[in-house]
Amino acid sequence: MSSCRKKHCYGCSNCTSNSCYCTGPSILSAFGSLRKESGQVIDVDGTKVDYDFVGPSANVTLNIVNDTITINESGVYEISMSLTLGINPTDLARGFLFVNDVPLNFSAVSLTVTSSTLALATVSKTIQLDLLANDVIDVRIHKVGDAVIVGSSSLTINRIG
């Protein structure tokens, strides 16, 4: 590994601690995650998932009070969300990713249950999205029918470009 101390150098053999000869693109590392482990009853359509814990992060802002992740550096990000949902038979629940309070319909994670008993299932989705500095992301639950129970959940972001 190189002894270069530049943020954009990822260990090329051309650099020294005094001189950087990197010619490749510089990508500032950015990642973070929010996690939920306790149950949450969603009885109002459009309620945000209420996260319990913040994970490790770099160059993003994790807000446990508002249950959001704010982007600090523009770039292409991989965003993963996972939800464990408990819903009544024939009801519908979806988790939507929101960016700046606008839902991204293509990112819907949906679960439809037609059995005769309460269903508990884990659904997940990963997307890539071009985000700008100061964009704010969160996950909200859309429901049709009775209350939805969110068991565990996670929202993870990682800059890839």
C-alpha positions in Angstrom: 0.0 0.0 0.0 1.2 3.5 -0.8 2.3 5.9 1.9 0.4 8.7 0.1 -1.9 10.7 2.5 -4.2 12.1 -0.1 -7.9 11.2 0.4 -8.3 10.1 -3.2 -5.3 7.7 -3.2 -6.3 4.1 -2.7 -2.9 2.6 -2.4 -1.4 2.9 -5.9 2.3 2.2 -6.1 3.2 5.5 -7.7 2.7 7.8 -4.7 4.9 8.7 -1.8 4.1 10.7 1.4 5.3 13.9 -0.3 4.1 13.5 -3.9 0.9 12.1 -5.3 0.9 10.9 -8.9 -2.6 9.4 -9.0 -4.4 10.1 -12.3 -7.5 8.2 -11.6 -10.8 9.6 -10.5 -11.1 10.7 -6.9 -14.0 9.4 -5.0 -14.5 10.5 -1.4 -15.8 7.5 0.6 -19.3 8.0 1.9 -21.5 5.5 3.7 -23.9 5.1 6.6 -26.8 3.2 8.0 -29.9 3.4 10.2 -31.3 0.3 11.9 -34.6 -0.6 13.7 -34.9 -3.5 16.0 -38.0 -2.8 18.0 -41.6 -3.0 16.7 -43.5 0.0 15.3 -47.2 0.1 14.6 -48.1 2.1 11.5 -51.7 3.1 11.6 -51.3 6.4 9.5 -50.5 6.0 5.8 -47.1 7.6 4.9 -45.5 7.3 8.4 -41.7 7.3 8.4 -39.9 4.2 9.7 -38.7 5.1 13.2 -35.1 3.9 13.4 -33.5 3.0 16.8 -29.8 2.9 16.0 -27.2 4.6 13.8 -24.4 2.6 12.3 -20.9 3.7 11.3 -20.8 6.5 8.8 -18.5 8.8 6.8 -19.4 11.9 4.8 -23.2 11.5 5.4 -25.3 12.8 8.2 -27.3 10.2 10.1 -30.3 11.8 12.0 -31.9 9.4 14.5 -34.4 12.1 15.5 -35.8 12.7 12.0 -35.0 9.2 10.8 -33.1 10.5 7.8 -29.7 10.3 6.0 -28.4 13.5 4.5 -25.9 13.3 1.7 -22.8 15.5 2.2 -21.1 14.9 -1.2 -22.8 14.6 -4.6 -22.3 11.2 -6.3 -23.8 7.9 -7.3 -25.0 5.9 -4.3 -26.1 2.4 -3.7 -29.1 2.5 -1.3 -30.5 -0.6 0.4 -33.6 -0.9 2.5 -34.9 -3.9 4.3 -38.2 -4.2 6.1 -39.8 -6.9 8.2 -43.6 -6.2 8.0 -46.5 -7.8 9.8 -49.9 -7.2 8.1 -53.3 -8.7 8.2 -54.7 -11.0 5.4 -55.6 -9.2 2.1 -54.0 -6.0 3.3 -51.1 -4.3 1.5 -48.0 -2.6 2.8 -45.2 -0.9 0.9 -42.0 0.8 1.9 -41.1 3.8 -0.2 -37.8 5.5 -0.4 -38.2 9.3 -0.3 -35.6 11.9 -1.5 -36.3 15.4 -0.3 -39.9 14.5 0.7 -40.6 13.1 -2.8 -41.4 9.3 -3.1 -39.4 7.3 -5.7 -42.1 5.0 -7.0 -39.6 2.7 -8.8 -38.0 1.9 -5.4 -41.2 0.5 -3.9 -40.8 -2.7 -1.8 -44.2 -4.2 -1.6 -45.7 -7.2 0.2 -49.2 -8.4 -0.6 -50.8 -11.1 1.7 -53.8 -13.2 0.8 -53.5 -15.9 3.5 -56.0 -16.4 6.3 -53.5 -15.5 9.1 -51.3 -12.6 10.1 -48.2 -12.6 7.8 -44.7 -11.6 8.8 -42.3 -11.2 6.0 -39.0 -9.5 5.2 -38.6 -7.7 2.0 -35.6 -5.7 0.6 -34.5 -3.6 -2.3 -31.2 -2.1 -3.5 -31.0 0.7 -6.0 -28.4 3.0 -7.4 -29.2 6.7 -7.5 -27.4 9.9 -8.4 -27.7 12.2 -5.4 -26.7 15.7 -4.7 -25.1 17.2 -1.6 -27.9 18.1 0.9 -30.3 15.5 -0.5 -32.2 13.9 2.4 -33.5 10.3 2.2 -35.9 8.4 4.4 -38.3 5.4 4.2 -42.1 5.7 4.7 -44.8 3.0 4.9 -47.8 3.0 2.6 -50.6 0.8 3.8 -54.0 -0.3 2.5 -56.2 -1.8 5.2 -55.5 -2.2 8.9 -52.3 -1.2 10.9 -49.0 -2.5 9.7 -46.3 -3.6 12.2 -42.7 -2.8 11.2 -40.4 -5.3 13.0 -36.8 -4.8 12.1 -35.6 -2.5 9.4 -32.5 -1.0 7.9 -31.5 1.8 5.5 -28.0 1.7 4.2 -26.2 4.0 1.8 -22.8 3.6 0.2 -21.2 5.9 -2.4 -20.0 4.0 -5.4 -19.2 6.8 -7.9 
